[in-house]
Amino acid sequence: MSWFRGSVFSVKGMWQFTKGGFERARANFHDEEMTVACDNRVFIITGANSGIGRAIAEELVRRGGNVHIVCRNPDKCAETGRHLRQLNGSAQVTEHVVNMSEMSAILEFTERFKKVIGKLDVLINNAGVLLDEQINSKEKFDVSFATNSLGPYVLTRELLPLLEQSADARVITMSSGGMYNEKLDLEDIQSINKGFNGTRAYAQQKRQEVIMMEQFALKHPKVLFTSMHPGWVDTPGVERSLPTFYQMMKNKLRKPAEGADTAIWLSTVPRSHSGIVNGGFYFDRQSVSKHLPLAWTHSAPEEDAQLMTMLADFTMQALRTKGITEAT
Ligand SMILES: NC(=O)c1ccc[n+]([C@@H]2O[C@H](COP(=O)([O-])OP(=O)(O)OC[C@H]3O[C@@H](n4cnc5c(N)ncnc54)[C@H](OP(=O)(O)O)[C@@H]3O)[C@@H](O)[C@H]2O)c1
């Protein structure tokens, strides 16, 4: 990361990404936009048992949504389901145990979901990790890449047939402001060739998520695809992955519900709202730039399209490993 880019990022982060930044942004929020009911709307939220994902699920359940939570740990999944039902006794909550770093598990889930549930209005790709070491998944991908980039790609792609049947379908992907520090790197898409650096790999994957949403939006304009930054939020994930940052910043971090705010807004605000941009990157309910000034992080349109081809090829590779020869 260049010195200049890093400095701009730090200043921007302290001013905007903190709880102080949320308070300043809140002055421009319109309360009435956050009263939209979610009855008869079907949601999937990945990583719903912790932090921001849990806060998103809580709010959608309070508003009467039919909420499907996707978690990798069966006990945490069951506990979250019980917690959500207590919030709203008449809510429809369904638990699904899926490891988002395993493409075959995602495919089994999507096939089952399409057959059994058969309806989806909003997909929230929230699950994510920042690991400090390179670990191979069963399908021989780097686990961070599989969880943060390839998994959301496969989940979104496989659920598109359902989303396209909805009159108002949306996909919201939880990226990160960290992506401001990275340009798309097609030479090292898994961030493993130059020695593994967890923070850089995470930022690269979060950049890939932003481009992925843009590319899906270009091909499937009927569905609203957005990516977003939740701000710097006090969650178990941040405490575990960035202990030094957490210790320094813990009094300045946003609450999980504040980190969830833009995801709820993007899930529910009328699509005719003047602030809605298909393929946009959002922060505090606004479509914002995907690049810092003078940051040299732009990629060419053909490189962005190439990312999607590479993700499709990786998916085929994962399926072949499992003996599945045809991607749906
Ligand atoms: N907090 C922040 O300041 C911040 C800033 C920018 C972006 N984000 C993004 O916000 C999202 C939520 O993060 P968080 O801060 O709320 O962290 P968190 O508390 O650690 O929550 C992350 C969730 O993702 C799940 N997850 C991780 N790997 C998974 C896998 N292989 N399969 C299924 N689920 C998996 C976790 O499950 P387990 O409980 O089983 O681990 C957990 O439910 C992430 O995408 C993160 O990158 C957060």
The ligand as an SDF file (V2000), in Angstrom:
LIG
                    3D

 48 52  0  0  0  0  0  0  0  0999 V2000
  -16.5900   -5.3120   11.9960 N   0  0  0  0  0  0  0  0  0  0  0  0
  -16.0470   -4.4520   11.1480 C   0  0  0  0  0  0  0  0  0  0  0  0
  -15.4790   -3.4190   11.5360 O   0  0  0  0  0  0  0  0  0  0  0  0
  -16.1190   -4.7250    9.6790 C   0  0  0  0  0  0  0  0  0  0  0  0
  -15.5990   -3.7580    8.8130 C   0  0  0  0  0  0  0  0  0  0  0  0
  -15.6600   -3.9630    7.4560 C   0  0  0  0  0  0  0  0  0  0  0  0
  -16.2670   -5.1070    6.9630 C   0  0  0  0  0  0  0  0  0  0  0  0
  -16.7480   -6.0480    7.8200 N   0  0  0  0  0  0  0  0  0  0  0  0
  -17.3730   -7.2510    7.2370 C   0  0  0  0  0  0  0  0  0  0  0  0
  -18.5940   -7.4960    7.8790 O   0  0  0  0  0  0  0  0  0  0  0  0
  -18.9040   -8.8920    7.7970 C   0  0  0  0  0  0  0  0  0  0  0  0
  -19.3020   -9.3830    9.1820 C   0  0  0  0  0  0  0  0  0  0  0  0
  -18.1590   -9.3010   10.0280 O   0  0  0  0  0  0  0  0  0  0  0  0
  -18.2490   -9.0820   11.6060 P   0  0  0  0  0  0  0  0  0  0  0  0
  -17.3620   -7.9650   11.9210 O   0  0  0  0  0  0  0  0  0  0  0  0
  -19.6580   -9.0690   12.0420 O   0  0  0  0  0  0  0  0  0  0  0  0
  -17.4740  -10.3980   12.1070 O   0  0  0  0  0  0  0  0  0  0  0  0
  -17.9270  -11.6640   12.9590 P   0  0  0  0  0  0  0  0  0  0  0  0
  -18.5540  -11.2480   14.2160 O   0  0  0  0  0  0  0  0  0  0  0  0
  -16.7170  -12.5470   13.0170 O   0  0  0  0  0  0  0  0  0  0  0  0
  -19.0160  -12.3400   12.0080 O   0  0  0  0  0  0  0  0  0  0  0  0
  -18.6040  -13.0050   10.8420 C   0  0  0  0  0  0  0  0  0  0  0  0
  -19.6190  -14.0760   10.5350 C   0  0  0  0  0  0  0  0  0  0  0  0
  -19.1770  -14.7930    9.3640 O   0  0  0  0  0  0  0  0  0  0  0  0
  -19.2320  -16.1800    9.6770 C   0  0  0  0  0  0  0  0  0  0  0  0
  -18.3160  -16.9860    8.8890 N   0  0  0  0  0  0  0  0  0  0  0  0
  -16.9650  -16.8820    8.8120 C   0  0  0  0  0  0  0  0  0  0  0  0
  -16.4790  -17.8520    8.0290 N   0  0  0  0  0  0  0  0  0  0  0  0
  -17.5430  -18.5860    7.6060 C   0  0  0  0  0  0  0  0  0  0  0  0
  -17.6820  -19.7270    6.7820 C   0  0  0  0  0  0  0  0  0  0  0  0
  -16.6240  -20.3450    6.2420 N   0  0  0  0  0  0  0  0  0  0  0  0
  -18.9290  -20.2050    6.5680 N   0  0  0  0  0  0  0  0  0  0  0  0
  -20.0190  -19.6100    7.1190 C   0  0  0  0  0  0  0  0  0  0  0  0
  -19.9310  -18.5360    7.9080 N   0  0  0  0  0  0  0  0  0  0  0  0
  -18.7090  -18.0380    8.1540 C   0  0  0  0  0  0  0  0  0  0  0  0
  -18.8870  -16.2530   11.1430 C   0  0  0  0  0  0  0  0  0  0  0  0
  -19.2060  -17.5100   11.6720 O   0  0  0  0  0  0  0  0  0  0  0  0
  -18.4810  -18.0620   13.0270 P   0  0  0  0  0  0  0  0  0  0  0  0
  -19.1660  -17.3870   14.1810 O   0  0  0  0  0  0  0  0  0  0  0  0
  -18.7140  -19.5370   12.9580 O   0  0  0  0  0  0  0  0  0  0  0  0
  -17.0340  -17.6960   12.9080 O   0  0  0  0  0  0  0  0  0  0  0  0
  -19.7330  -15.1190   11.6610 C   0  0  0  0  0  0  0  0  0  0  0  0
  -21.0600  -15.5080   11.7730 O   0  0  0  0  0  0  0  0  0  0  0  0
  -17.6630   -9.5640    7.2480 C   0  0  0  0  0  0  0  0  0  0  0  0
  -17.8330   -9.8280    5.8590 O   0  0  0  0  0  0  0  0  0  0  0  0
  -16.5710   -8.5230    7.4470 C   0  0  0  0  0  0  0  0  0  0  0  0
  -15.5430   -8.6520    6.5070 O   0  0  0  0  0  0  0  0  0  0  0  0
  -16.6820   -5.8730    9.1630 C   0  0  0  0  0  0  0  0  0  0  0  0
  1  2  1  0
  2  3  2  0
  2  4  1  0
  4  5  1  0
  4 48  2  0
  5  6  2  0
  6  7  1  0
  7  8  2  0
  8  9  1  0
  8 48  1  0
  9 10  1  0
  9 46  1  0
 10 11  1  0
 11 12  1  0
 11 44  1  0
 12 13  1  0
 13 14  1  0
 14 15  2  0
 14 16  1  0
 14 17  1  0
 17 18  1  0
 18 19  2  0
 18 20  1  0
 18 21  1  0
 21 22  1  0
 22 23  1  0
 23 24  1  0
 23 42  1  0
 24 25  1  0
 25 26  1  0
 25 36  1  0
 26 27  1  0
 26 35  1  0
 27 28  2  0
 28 29  1  0
 29 30  1  0
 29 35  2  0
 30 31  1  0
 30 32  2  0
 32 33  1  0
 33 34  2  0
 34 35  1  0
 36 37  1  0
 36 42  1  0
 37 38  1  0
 38 39  2  0
 38 40  1  0
 38 41  1  0
 42 43  1  0
 44 45  1  0
 44 46  1  0
 46 47  1  0
M  CHG  2   8   1  16  -1
M  END
$$$$
